Amino acid sequence: MTTRTRILTGITTTGTPHLGNYAGAIRPAIVASRDSNADSFYFLADYHALIKCDDPQRIQRSRQEIAATWLASGLDVERVTFYRQSDIPEIPELAWLLTCVAAKGLLNRAHAYKASVDKNLENGEDPDAGITMGLYSYPVLMAADILMFNANKVPVGRDQIQHVEMARDIGQRFNHLFGNGKEFFAMPEALIEESVATLPGLDGRKMSKSYDNTIPLFTSAKDMKSAISRIVTDSKAPGEAKDPDNSHLFTLYQAFSTPEQSAEFRSELLQGLGWGEAKERLFKLLDAELGESRERYHDLMSRPSDMEDILLAGAQKARKTATPFLAQLREAVGLRSFVSAAQNTTTAKKKAVKGPRFVSFRDEDASFRFRLLTADGEQLLLSRSFVDGKTAGQITKQLQSGEPLDVRHEDLGFSVWLDGECVAHSPAFADSATRDLAIDALRLALVPVQD
């Protein structure tokens, strides 16, 4: 049987989805979800949003927009698991378990944290000014997102590779400390589509909500055309050769075109295609690819209750994996029920010392009987016949109750009596000394187990 590859990806819900989200994460993830060998998980990373945004209305609006974007872009919720991060309570609990094993030195090296510290130092401020624990421990929450479902592949932009590597480090640390020979967490790998790992925004920097340089994915055709017209280019006039390899506009075109279209566009730029015409070509390319999805998106945005139902069903599906898995992790770290812990200790004791045992059976005449066997399988006792199994069971319980045994010698064997009745006989032994040793073994075998 072929093992399906588990793929997980999500987008932080702090803004309107843009072309960079679509090309770098949504599109490749949806393509991957159609692979029959893929088991795909997609989520709205709304806990992560709280790190970057303190505007509740913006977060709520973004959650709806991103849900509609996934669905409008072709996500088949019957094939995949689609959920909101905040609907899975096991994720923040796992994040705490992982926080307790994550090295501070590892988190000190996180790019986002280091960038904030460097910016503070440049401005002559305290290194940690304005830095929250949410920002600092962001990689741990992302590790919990990934490890909760043991994702094998995580589609990310190149700037997010470090977080996947951190998830590996933290998962390995947990396995080492608490696995006891078991690998709780699979080691995830970053999945990058090289040509569109990170798309440039209008100003040439990475397309990001933080830089306010995005092209909204499902904005109107008019607004998209207006945004494209603001893409920064050099000052070369029509007729002058352009350098495609240093053109942000060409990078965007390449992310949405076929290899043949890209080659033709490159050639035209080298031959002097004007920037105005080049931007018009990019608009037509994007409008052709996104037009139908745009209509589906706006229809979904008008039906929020339908999206809510889809997400709650996805959360229920996700928790079928998360709930029992977290129970295993709680057990591993020692967060166990007192009752189950006591039962496990008793079971372990019984398994550690393999002792004599009763074996019930039905005789040829349909009567019920039992044997008492030693740890080596030798017979110590064979009961008389009983008319029903219940009576035979009551006798075995009484023998194990700890009450004094009435054992009577019978030549080279012995019999056991309860309430004035003989209930079982031993086999005949070679001599009286062997018989007496067998009686001692019987008494020892019937001593109640002390917890």
TORMI-807464 format. One record per residue (C-alpha): x, y, z. Coordinates in nm, 2 decimals. Layout:
BEGIN
+--------+--------+--------+
!      x !      y !      z !
+--------+--------+--------+
!      X !      Y !      Z !
...
+--------+--------+--------+
# end
This chain:
BEGIN
+--------+--------+--------+
!      x !      y !      z !
+--------+--------+--------+
!   0.00 !   0.00 !   0.00 !
!   0.14 !   0.34 !  -0.10 !
!   0.18 !   0.59 !   0.18 !
!   0.02 !   0.92 !   0.10 !
!   0.23 !   1.24 !   0.14 !
!   0.08 !   1.48 !   0.39 !
!   0.10 !   1.84 !   0.27 !
!   0.01 !   2.14 !   0.49 !
!  -0.01 !   2.51 !   0.42 !
!  -0.19 !   2.82 !   0.54 !
!  -0.20 !   3.20 !   0.52 !
!  -0.20 !   3.45 !   0.80 !
!  -0.54 !   3.63 !   0.82 !
!  -0.43 !   3.99 !   0.84 !
!  -0.52 !   4.13 !   0.50 !
!  -0.67 !   4.07 !   0.16 !
!  -0.51 !   3.78 !  -0.04 !
!  -0.28 !   3.90 !  -0.31 !
!  -0.10 !   3.77 !  -0.62 !
!   0.20 !   3.66 !  -0.40 !
!  -0.02 !   3.45 !  -0.18 !
!  -0.18 !   3.29 !  -0.48 !
!   0.14 !   3.22 !  -0.68 !
!   0.36 !   3.12 !  -0.39 !
!   0.12 !   2.92 !  -0.18 !
!  -0.24 !   2.88 !  -0.29 !
!  -0.20 !   2.77 !  -0.65 !
!   0.08 !   2.51 !  -0.60 !
!  -0.10 !   2.38 !  -0.29 !
!  -0.42 !   2.32 !  -0.48 !
!  -0.24 !   2.16 !  -0.76 !
!  -0.07 !   1.93 !  -0.51 !
!  -0.40 !   1.85 !  -0.35 !
!  -0.53 !   1.68 !  -0.67 !
!  -0.25 !   1.42 !  -0.65 !
!  -0.41 !   1.09 !  -0.54 !
!  -0.10 !   1.03 !  -0.33 !
!  -0.14 !   1.35 !  -0.14 !
!  -0.32 !   1.40 !   0.19 !
!  -0.36 !   1.78 !   0.21 !
!  -0.44 !   2.01 !   0.50 !
!  -0.51 !   2.38 !   0.45 !
!  -0.58 !   2.63 !   0.72 !
!  -0.65 !   2.99 !   0.80 !
!  -0.37 !   3.09 !   1.04 !
!  -0.58 !   3.33 !   1.25 !
!  -0.38 !   3.28 !   1.57 !
!  -0.07 !   3.40 !   1.38 !
!  -0.27 !   3.71 !   1.28 !
!  -0.29 !   3.83 !   1.64 !
!   0.09 !   3.87 !   1.64 !
!   0.07 !   4.13 !   1.36 !
!  -0.27 !   4.29 !   1.39 !
!  -0.48 !   4.43 !   1.68 !
!  -0.77 !   4.53 !   1.46 !
!  -1.05 !   4.27 !   1.52 !
!  -1.26 !   4.39 !   1.22 !
!  -0.96 !   4.35 !   0.99 !
!  -0.89 !   4.00 !   1.11 !
!  -1.25 !   3.90 !   1.08 !
!  -1.27 !   4.04 !   0.73 !
!  -0.95 !   3.87 !   0.63 !
!  -1.06 !   3.53 !   0.75 !
!  -1.36 !   3.55 !   0.53 !
!  -1.16 !   3.67 !   0.23 !
!  -0.90 !   3.40 !   0.26 !
!  -1.16 !   3.13 !   0.30 !
!  -1.34 !   3.25 !  -0.01 !
!  -1.01 !   3.27 !  -0.19 !
!  -0.92 !   2.90 !  -0.13 !
!  -1.26 !   2.79 !  -0.23 !
!  -1.29 !   3.01 !  -0.54 !
!  -0.94 !   2.90 !  -0.65 !
!  -1.06 !   2.54 !  -0.68 !
!  -1.00 !   2.38 !  -0.34 !
!  -1.21 !   2.06 !  -0.32 !
!  -1.31 !   2.03 !   0.05 !
!  -1.42 !   1.67 !  -0.01 !
!  -1.07 !   1.57 !  -0.09 !
!  -0.88 !   1.78 !   0.16 !
!  -0.90 !   1.90 !   0.52 !
!  -0.98 !   2.27 !   0.53 !
!  -1.01 !   2.45 !   0.87 !
!  -0.94 !   2.75 !   1.08 !
!  -0.64 !   2.73 !   1.32 !
!  -0.85 !   2.88 !   1.60 !
!  -1.11 !   2.59 !   1.57 !
!  -0.84 !   2.33 !   1.67 !
!  -0.77 !   2.37 !   2.05 !
!  -0.51 !   2.10 !   2.03 !
!  -0.28 !   2.33 !   1.84 !
!  -0.21 !   2.59 !   2.11 !
!  -0.18 !   2.31 !   2.36 !
!   0.08 !   2.14 !   2.15 !
!   0.25 !   2.48 !   2.10 !
!   0.30 !   2.49 !   2.48 !
!   0.45 !   2.14 !   2.49 !
!   0.69 !   2.24 !   2.21 !
!   0.77 !   2.57 !   2.38 !
!   0.89 !   2.37 !   2.68 !
!   1.16 !   2.19 !   2.47 !
!   1.24 !   2.47 !   2.22 !
!   1.59 !   2.63 !   2.28 !
!   1.59 !   3.00 !   2.34 !
!   1.90 !   3.02 !   2.13 !
!   1.71 !   2.87 !   1.84 !
!   1.44 !   3.13 !   1.87 !
!   1.69 !   3.41 !   1.90 !
!   1.80 !   3.33 !   1.54 !
!   1.45 !   3.36 !   1.39 !
!   1.47 !   3.61 !   1.10 !
!   1.16 !   3.81 !   1.20 !
!   1.28 !   3.86 !   1.56 !
!   1.64 !   3.95 !   1.45 !
!   1.50 !   4.20 !   1.20 !
!   1.30 !   4.37 !   1.47 !
!   1.60 !   4.38 !   1.70 !
!   1.83 !   4.52 !   1.43 !
!   1.57 !   4.79 !   1.35 !
!   1.55 !   4.89 !   1.71 !
!   1.93 !   4.91 !   1.74 !
!   1.95 !   5.13 !   1.43 !
!   1.70 !   5.37 !   1.58 !
!   1.89 !   5.38 !   1.91 !
!   1.61 !   5.20 !   2.10 !
!   1.61 !   4.91 !   2.34 !
!   1.67 !   4.59 !   2.14 !
!   1.33 !   4.44 !   2.24 !
!   1.13 !   4.76 !   2.22 !
!   0.78 !   4.68 !   2.08 !
!   0.86 !   4.30 !   2.05 !
!   0.59 !   4.08 !   2.19 !
!   0.63 !   3.72 !   2.30 !
!   0.39 !   3.64 !   2.01 !
!   0.65 !   3.76 !   1.76 !
!   0.93 !   3.59 !   1.95 !
!   0.76 !   3.25 !   1.98 !
!   0.60 !   3.26 !   1.64 !
!   0.82 !   2.98 !   1.51 !
!   0.69 !   2.75 !   1.79 !
!   0.33 !   2.81 !   1.69 !
!   0.42 !   2.74 !   1.33 !
!   0.60 !   2.42 !   1.44 !
!   0.28 !   2.32 !   1.62 !
!   0.07 !   2.38 !   1.30 !
!   0.31 !   2.15 !   1.11 !
!   0.38 !   1.88 !   1.37 !
!   0.02 !   1.85 !   1.49 !
!  -0.07 !   1.67 !   1.16 !
!   0.28 !   1.53 !   1.09 !
!   0.31 !   1.71 !   0.76 !
!   0.57 !   1.57 !   0.52 !
!   0.57 !   1.87 !   0.29 !
!   0.51 !   2.24 !   0.37 !
!   0.47 !   2.48 !   0.07 !
!   0.63 !   2.80 !   0.17 !
!   0.81 !   3.11 !   0.03 !
!   1.19 !   3.11 !   0.04 !
!   1.18 !   3.34 !   0.34 !
!   0.98 !   3.08 !   0.54 !
!   1.22 !   2.79 !   0.50 !
!   1.38 !   2.87 !   0.83 !
!   1.06 !   2.81 !   1.01 !
!   1.02 !   2.47 !   0.86 !
!   1.38 !   2.39 !   0.97 !
!   1.30 !   2.51 !   1.32 !
!   0.99 !   2.28 !   1.33 !
!   1.23 !   1.99 !   1.25 !
!   1.47 !   2.09 !   1.52 !
!   1.19 !   2.12 !   1.78 !
!   1.02 !   1.80 !   1.67 !
!   1.35 !   1.61 !   1.69 !
!   1.41 !   1.75 !   2.04 !
!   1.07 !   1.63 !   2.16 !
!   1.12 !   1.29 !   2.01 !
!   1.45 !   1.26 !   2.18 !
!   1.32 !   1.36 !   2.52 !
!   0.99 !   1.18 !   2.53 !
!   0.98 !   0.93 !   2.24 !
!   1.13 !   0.64 !   2.44 !
!   1.22 !   0.48 !   2.11 !
!   0.91 !   0.62 !   1.93 !
!   0.92 !   0.89 !   1.67 !
!   0.61 !   1.10 !   1.75 !
!   0.68 !   1.36 !   1.49 !
!   0.77 !   1.31 !   1.12 !
!   1.03 !   1.55 !   0.99 !
!   0.88 !   1.81 !   0.75 !
!   1.04 !   1.94 !   0.44 !
!   0.99 !   2.28 !   0.28 !
!   0.83 !   2.27 !  -0.07 !
!   0.92 !   2.56 !  -0.30 !
!   0.83 !   2.63 !  -0.66 !
!   1.16 !   2.78 !  -0.76 !
!   1.02 !   3.03 !  -1.02 !
!   0.77 !   3.19 !  -0.78 !
!   0.91 !   3.13 !  -0.44 !
!   0.88 !   3.51 !  -0.36 !
!   0.70 !   3.75 !  -0.59 !
!   0.80 !   4.12 !  -0.60 !
!   0.54 !   4.38 !  -0.52 !
!   0.47 !   4.71 !  -0.69 !
!   0.79 !   4.87 !  -0.55 !
!   1.02 !   4.57 !  -0.62 !
!   1.04 !   4.45 !  -0.26 !
!   0.88 !   4.12 !  -0.16 !
!   0.50 !   4.15 !  -0.22 !
!   0.37 !   4.18 !   0.13 !
!   0.08 !   4.33 !   0.32 !
!   0.34 !   4.48 !   0.56 !
!   0.49 !   4.69 !   0.27 !
!   0.16 !   4.79 !   0.13 !
!   0.28 !   4.70 !  -0.22 !
!   0.04 !   4.42 !  -0.31 !
!  -0.18 !   4.35 !  -0.60 !
!  -0.51 !   4.22 !  -0.45 !
!  -0.60 !   3.88 !  -0.60 !
!  -0.97 !   3.92 !  -0.67 !
!  -1.00 !   4.30 !  -0.70 !
!  -1.20 !   4.43 !  -0.99 !
!  -1.04 !   4.42 !  -1.34 !
!  -1.03 !   4.80 !  -1.33 !
!  -0.85 !   4.82 !  -1.00 !
!  -0.61 !   4.54 !  -1.10 !
!  -0.52 !   4.73 !  -1.42 !
!  -0.46 !   5.04 !  -1.21 !
!  -0.24 !   4.86 !  -0.96 !
!  -0.03 !   4.70 !  -1.25 !
!   0.03 !   5.05 !  -1.39 !
!   0.21 !   5.15 !  -1.07 !
!   0.47 !   4.87 !  -1.09 !
!   0.81 !   5.04 !  -1.07 !
!   1.02 !   5.01 !  -1.39 !
!   1.34 !   5.17 !  -1.51 !
!   1.33 !   5.48 !  -1.73 !
!   1.41 !   5.32 !  -2.06 !
!   1.19 !   5.44 !  -2.34 !
!   1.00 !   5.23 !  -2.60 !
!   1.25 !   5.09 !  -2.85 !
!   1.53 !   5.06 !  -2.60 !
!   1.63 !   4.71 !  -2.49 !
!   1.50 !   4.61 !  -2.14 !
!   1.67 !   4.37 !  -1.90 !
!   1.42 !   4.10 !  -1.82 !
!   1.63 !   3.95 !  -1.54 !
!   1.62 !   4.27 !  -1.35 !
!   1.26 !   4.35 !  -1.42 !
!   1.00 !   4.30 !  -1.15 !
!   0.73 !   4.32 !  -1.41 !
!   0.89 !   4.03 !  -1.60 !
!   0.91 !   3.82 !  -1.28 !
!   0.54 !   3.87 !  -1.23 !
!   0.46 !   3.78 !  -1.59 !
!   0.68 !   3.47 !  -1.56 !
!   0.49 !   3.34 !  -1.26 !
!   0.16 !   3.33 !  -1.44 !
!   0.26 !   3.23 !  -1.80 !
!   0.37 !   2.92 !  -1.98 !
!   0.74 !   2.87 !  -2.06 !
!   0.66 !   2.96 !  -2.42 !
!   0.48 !   3.28 !  -2.33 !
!   0.76 !   3.38 !  -2.10 !
!   1.02 !   3.32 !  -2.37 !
!   0.82 !   3.53 !  -2.62 !
!   0.78 !   3.81 !  -2.36 !
!   1.15 !   3.81 !  -2.28 !
!   1.24 !   3.84 !  -2.64 !
!   1.00 !   4.13 !  -2.69 !
!   1.15 !   4.32 !  -2.39 !
!   1.50 !   4.27 !  -2.53 !
!   1.38 !   4.41 !  -2.86 !
!   1.25 !   4.72 !  -2.69 !
!   0.89 !   4.66 !  -2.59 !
!   0.76 !   4.97 !  -2.41 !
!   0.68 !   4.94 !  -2.04 !
!   0.32 !   5.06 !  -2.10 !
!   0.25 !   4.78 !  -2.34 !
!   0.43 !   4.53 !  -2.12 !
!   0.20 !   4.62 !  -1.83 !
!  -0.10 !   4.58 !  -2.06 !
!   0.02 !   4.23 !  -2.15 !
!   0.06 !   4.14 !  -1.78 !
!  -0.29 !   4.27 !  -1.71 !
!  -0.45 !   4.06 !  -1.99 !
!  -0.26 !   3.75 !  -1.87 !
!  -0.38 !   3.79 !  -1.52 !
!  -0.74 !   3.88 !  -1.61 !
!  -0.76 !   3.57 !  -1.83 !
!  -0.64 !   3.34 !  -1.55 !
!  -0.83 !   3.49 !  -1.26 !
!  -1.16 !   3.61 !  -1.42 !
!  -1.38 !   3.31 !  -1.35 !
!  -1.23 !   3.26 !  -1.00 !
!  -1.31 !   3.63 !  -0.93 !
!  -1.68 !   3.57 !  -0.99 !
!  -1.68 !   3.26 !  -0.76 !
!  -1.50 !   3.46 !  -0.49 !
!  -1.76 !   3.74 !  -0.48 !
!  -2.04 !   3.49 !  -0.48 !
!  -1.89 !   3.31 !  -0.18 !
!  -1.83 !   3.64 !   0.00 !
!  -2.21 !   3.70 !  -0.02 !
!  -2.28 !   3.37 !   0.16 !
!  -2.07 !   3.37 !   0.48 !
!  -2.29 !   3.11 !   0.65 !
!  -2.20 !   2.85 !   0.38 !
!  -1.83 !   2.91 !   0.44 !
!  -1.88 !   2.88 !   0.81 !
!  -2.04 !   2.54 !   0.77 !
!  -1.75 !   2.43 !   0.55 !
!  -1.49 !   2.54 !   0.80 !
!  -1.66 !   2.38 !   1.10 !
!  -1.69 !   2.05 !   0.91 !
!  -1.32 !   2.08 !   0.83 !
!  -1.23 !   2.14 !   1.19 !
!  -1.42 !   1.83 !   1.30 !
!  -1.23 !   1.63 !   1.04 !
!  -0.90 !   1.77 !   1.15 !
!  -0.97 !   1.70 !   1.52 !
!  -1.02 !   1.33 !   1.44 !
!  -0.65 !   1.34 !   1.39 !
!  -0.55 !   1.60 !   1.64 !
!  -0.74 !   1.49 !   1.95 !
!  -0.61 !   1.13 !   1.98 !
!  -0.26 !   1.24 !   1.88 !
!  -0.24 !   1.50 !   2.15 !
!  -0.36 !   1.24 !   2.40 !
!  -0.05 !   1.04 !   2.31 !
!   0.17 !   1.34 !   2.36 !
!   0.02 !   1.43 !   2.69 !
!   0.08 !   1.07 !   2.80 !
!   0.44 !   1.09 !   2.68 !
!   0.52 !   1.40 !   2.89 !
!   0.35 !   1.27 !   3.20 !
!   0.02 !   1.46 !   3.19 !
!  -0.18 !   1.14 !   3.26 !
!  -0.50 !   1.05 !   3.44 !
!  -0.43 !   0.93 !   3.79 !
!  -0.67 !   0.64 !   3.73 !
!  -0.51 !   0.53 !   3.40 !
!  -0.16 !   0.57 !   3.55 !
!  -0.25 !   0.34 !   3.83 !
!  -0.40 !   0.09 !   3.59 !
!  -0.10 !   0.10 !   3.37 !
!   0.13 !   0.04 !   3.67 !
!  -0.08 !  -0.26 !   3.77 !
!  -0.07 !  -0.39 !   3.41 !
!   0.30 !  -0.34 !   3.39 !
!   0.35 !  -0.54 !   3.72 !
!   0.14 !  -0.82 !   3.59 !
!   0.33 !  -0.83 !   3.26 !
!   0.67 !  -0.81 !   3.43 !
!   0.61 !  -1.12 !   3.63 !
!   0.44 !  -1.39 !   3.43 !
!   0.27 !  -1.61 !   3.68 !
!   0.03 !  -1.91 !   3.70 !
!  -0.31 !  -1.87 !   3.53 !
!  -0.65 !  -2.02 !   3.52 !
!  -0.78 !  -2.15 !   3.18 !
!  -1.15 !  -2.22 !   3.14 !
!  -1.28 !  -2.47 !   2.89 !
!  -1.59 !  -2.68 !   2.80 !
!  -1.56 !  -3.06 !   2.83 !
!  -1.69 !  -3.32 !   2.58 !
!  -2.00 !  -3.37 !   2.79 !
!  -2.08 !  -2.99 !   2.76 !
!  -1.99 !  -2.93 !   3.13 !
!  -1.76 !  -2.64 !   3.23 !
!  -1.42 !  -2.69 !   3.39 !
!  -1.10 !  -2.50 !   3.45 !
!  -0.73 !  -2.57 !   3.49 !
!  -0.46 !  -2.39 !   3.69 !
!  -0.14 !  -2.39 !   3.50 !
!   0.21 !  -2.28 !   3.62 !
!   0.41 !  -2.01 !   3.44 !
!   0.57 !  -2.30 !   3.24 !
!   0.24 !  -2.44 !   3.14 !
!   0.23 !  -2.74 !   3.37 !
!  -0.10 !  -2.83 !   3.52 !
!  -0.14 !  -2.78 !   3.90 !
!  -0.52 !  -2.83 !   3.92 !
!  -0.80 !  -2.97 !   3.72 !
!  -1.15 !  -2.88 !   3.84 !
!  -1.45 !  -3.11 !   3.86 !
!  -1.74 !  -3.05 !   3.62 !
!  -1.98 !  -2.76 !   3.66 !
!  -2.32 !  -2.72 !   3.50 !
!  -2.25 !  -2.36 !   3.38 !
!  -1.96 !  -2.13 !   3.33 !
!  -2.08 !  -1.88 !   3.59 !
!  -2.04 !  -2.13 !   3.87 !
!  -1.69 !  -2.23 !   3.74 !
!  -1.60 !  -1.86 !   3.73 !
!  -1.72 !  -1.80 !   4.09 !
!  -1.50 !  -2.09 !   4.21 !
!  -1.19 !  -1.95 !   4.04 !
!  -1.25 !  -1.61 !   4.20 !
!  -1.30 !  -1.77 !   4.54 !
!  -0.97 !  -1.96 !   4.51 !
!  -0.80 !  -1.62 !   4.44 !
!  -0.96 !  -1.44 !   4.72 !
!  -0.68 !  -1.50 !   4.96 !
!  -0.88 !  -1.71 !   5.20 !
!  -0.70 !  -2.01 !   5.36 !
!  -0.69 !  -2.31 !   5.13 !
!  -0.83 !  -2.65 !   5.23 !
!  -0.58 !  -2.88 !   5.06 !
!  -0.60 !  -3.26 !   5.13 !
!  -0.35 !  -3.52 !   5.04 !
!  -0.46 !  -3.80 !   4.81 !
!  -0.18 !  -4.06 !   4.77 !
!   0.07 !  -3.89 !   4.54 !
!  -0.17 !  -3.61 !   4.46 !
!  -0.40 !  -3.36 !   4.64 !
!  -0.74 !  -3.21 !   4.62 !
!  -0.88 !  -2.86 !   4.70 !
!  -1.20 !  -2.81 !   4.89 !
!  -1.43 !  -2.52 !   4.93 !
!  -1.72 !  -2.51 !   5.18 !
!  -1.70 !  -2.88 !   5.24 !
!  -1.70 !  -2.98 !   4.87 !
!  -1.41 !  -3.10 !   4.65 !
!  -1.37 !  -2.86 !   4.36 !
!  -1.04 !  -2.97 !   4.20 !
!  -0.77 !  -3.23 !   4.19 !
!  -0.41 !  -3.23 !   4.11 !
!  -0.23 !  -3.48 !   3.88 !
!  -0.04 !  -3.76 !   4.04 !
!   0.33 !  -3.67 !   4.11 !
!   0.64 !  -3.89 !   4.11 !
!   0.67 !  -3.89 !   4.49 !
!   0.54 !  -3.72 !   4.80 !
!   0.82 !  -3.47 !   4.81 !
!   0.73 !  -3.35 !   4.46 !
!   0.36 !  -3.34 !   4.56 !
!   0.44 !  -3.12 !   4.86 !
!   0.64 !  -2.88 !   4.64 !
!   0.34 !  -2.86 !   4.41 !
!   0.12 !  -2.77 !   4.71 !
!   0.36 !  -2.49 !   4.80 !
!   0.35 !  -2.37 !   4.44 !
!  -0.03 !  -2.37 !   4.45 !
!  -0.05 !  -2.16 !   4.77 !
!   0.20 !  -1.91 !   4.62 !
!   0.01 !  -1.90 !   4.29 !
!  -0.31 !  -1.81 !   4.47 !
!  -0.17 !  -1.52 !   4.68 !
!  -0.36 !  -1.21 !   4.56 !
!  -0.14 !  -0.96 !   4.36 !
!  -0.06 !  -0.65 !   4.56 !
!  -0.07 !  -0.32 !   4.36 !
+--------+--------+--------+
# end
